[in-house]
Amino acid sequence: MKNDRICVGVLAGAFGVHGEVRLKSYCAEPTDIADYGPLWSKDGSKSYQVTLTRPIKNGFAARVSGISNKEDADAALGVELFADRDALPSLPDDEFYHADLIGMIVQDTGGQELGRVKAVHNHGAGDVLEVLGPGMRTGALLPFTRAAVPTVDLASGRIVADPPEGVFPESENDASEPS
């Protein structure tokens, strides 16, 4: 496995004036974020103990070790929280951590490389893989459904895709650039 830690949430600023923070959980069961501690900063230099105090719009109010006032909470805005992989539950065969998908090679069903997964997005209608390939200026958005992505092989770092028509334009590289 390529990542020892998985991003499970982010601090979204102060909640009140007494050191509570707004916390957005990326966990399938949002309250589980408090059970995966200690949580770590992206570079691993800081650890955090998290205690959820109450649900709020788009997340939770929480107490986080090392944050004791509004100024500390404001300064922590945007801090991503990472859990040790071994603290997270094992997933069924048809579920994946987003971090494991990023960077994987995407091939069509004929074996032609389409690109690599740049990001995984979810805007409410299901996961979408952003795939960036050679000569592409912007990433193609591939629905992460069984029909569009029949095979994910974590061991080989490869995804086989059967993309809907138009996801990967045939002539994207053929567009004439102005002289």
C-alpha positions in Angstrom: 0.0 0.0 0.0 1.4 3.3 -1.0 0.1 5.6 1.7 0.7 5.1 5.4 -1.9 7.8 6.2 -5.2 8.7 4.7 -6.9 12.2 4.8 -10.0 11.8 6.9 -11.0 15.4 7.4 -10.1 19.1 7.5 -10.3 21.9 10.1 -12.7 24.5 8.7 -12.0 27.4 11.1 -13.2 28.6 14.5 -16.6 27.8 16.0 -17.3 30.4 18.6 -14.7 32.2 20.7 -13.7 29.5 23.2 -11.3 27.4 21.0 -13.8 25.0 19.3 -13.2 24.4 15.6 -15.4 23.5 12.7 -14.5 20.1 11.5 -15.4 18.5 8.2 -15.2 14.7 8.1 -14.5 12.7 5.0 -15.4 9.4 6.6 -18.2 7.2 5.4 -19.6 7.4 8.9 -18.7 11.0 9.7 -18.5 10.6 13.5 -15.8 7.9 13.1 -13.2 10.6 12.6 -12.9 10.9 16.4 -12.1 7.2 16.7 -9.1 7.1 14.4 -6.8 9.2 16.6 -4.4 10.5 17.0 -4.8 12.4 13.7 -1.8 14.0 12.0 -1.0 17.0 9.9 -0.1 16.4 6.3 3.6 16.4 6.9 3.3 14.3 10.1 4.9 17.0 12.3 1.8 17.5 14.5 -0.6 15.2 16.1 -4.1 16.0 17.2 -6.7 14.4 19.5 -10.2 15.2 18.4 -13.3 15.3 20.5 -16.6 16.0 18.7 -18.8 18.2 20.7 -21.9 18.5 18.5 -23.1 18.3 14.9 -23.3 21.6 13.0 -24.1 22.5 9.4 -21.6 20.8 7.1 -19.7 19.0 9.9 -19.1 19.1 13.6 -18.0 21.5 16.3 -15.0 19.9 18.0 -12.2 20.3 20.5 -8.8 19.6 19.1 -5.6 19.3 21.2 -3.3 22.3 20.8 -6.2 24.6 20.0 -7.4 26.5 23.0 -8.8 29.9 21.7 -10.3 31.5 18.6 -7.0 32.7 17.3 -5.6 29.2 17.4 -8.7 27.9 15.6 -8.5 30.6 13.0 -4.9 29.8 12.4 -5.8 26.1 11.9 -8.2 26.8 9.0 -7.5 24.4 6.2 -5.4 21.9 8.2 -6.0 18.5 6.7 -6.2 15.6 9.2 -4.7 12.3 8.4 -5.3 8.9 10.2 -2.8 6.0 10.3 -4.0 3.5 7.7 -3.9 0.7 10.2 -6.4 2.6 12.4 -8.9 2.6 9.6 -11.3 -0.3 8.9 -10.6 -2.8 6.1 -12.8 -2.2 3.0 -14.9 -4.7 1.1 -13.4 -5.7 -2.3 -15.6 -3.1 -4.2 -14.7 -0.1 -2.1 -11.5 2.0 -2.2 -9.9 4.8 -0.3 -9.6 7.8 -2.6 -5.9 8.1 -1.8 -5.3 4.7 -3.2 -6.9 5.6 -6.6 -4.9 8.9 -7.1 -2.0 8.3 -9.4 -3.2 5.0 -10.8 -2.9 4.4 -14.6 -6.3 4.4 -16.4 -6.5 2.2 -19.5 -9.4 1.6 -21.9 -10.7 -2.0 -22.3 -8.3 -2.4 -25.3 -5.3 -1.7 -23.1 -4.6 1.9 -24.4 -3.5 4.3 -21.7 -5.9 7.1 -21.2 -4.0 8.9 -18.4 -3.7 8.8 -14.6 -6.1 9.6 -11.8 -5.4 13.1 -10.7 -8.2 13.5 -8.1 -11.4 11.9 -6.9 -14.4 14.2 -6.6 -17.9 13.8 -5.2 -20.4 16.6 -5.7 -23.3 14.7 -4.4 -24.2 12.3 -7.3 -21.4 9.8 -6.7 -17.7 9.7 -7.1 -16.0 10.9 -10.3 -12.4 10.3 -11.3 -10.5 13.2 -12.8 -8.1 11.6 -15.3 -5.3 13.6 -16.9 -3.7 12.1 -20.0 -0.9 13.1 -22.4 -1.8 16.3 -24.3 -4.9 17.0 -22.2 -5.2 20.6 -20.9 -7.9 19.7 -18.4 -8.8 16.4 -16.8 -11.5 14.2 -18.1 -14.3 13.4 -15.6 -14.9 9.7 -15.5 -17.9 8.4 -13.5 -16.7 6.0 -10.9 -19.4 3.4 -11.5 -19.1 -0.3 -12.2 -20.3 0.3 -15.9 -17.6 3.0 -16.6 -14.9 1.4 -14.4 -15.3 -2.4 -14.4 -11.8 -3.1 -13.0 -9.7 -1.6 -10.3 -6.5 -3.5 -9.6 -4.8 -1.9 -6.7 -1.9 -4.4 -6.7 -0.9 -3.5 -10.3 -1.8 0.2 -9.9 -4.2 0.0 -12.9 -7.8 0.9 -13.6 -9.6 -0.5 -16.7 -12.2 2.0 -17.9 -15.1 1.7 -20.4 -15.9 5.4 -20.5 -19.1 6.8 -21.8 -18.9 8.4 -25.2 -17.4 11.9 -25.1 -15.5 11.6 -21.8 -12.2 11.3 -23.6 -12.5 13.3 -26.8 -10.9 11.5 -29.7 -9.3 14.6 -31.2 -8.4 16.7 -28.2 -4.8 16.8 -29.4 -5.9 17.7 -32.9 -7.2 21.1 -31.9 -5.4 23.8 -33.9 -3.6 26.4 -31.8 -3.6 30.0 -33.0 -0.4 31.1 -34.7 
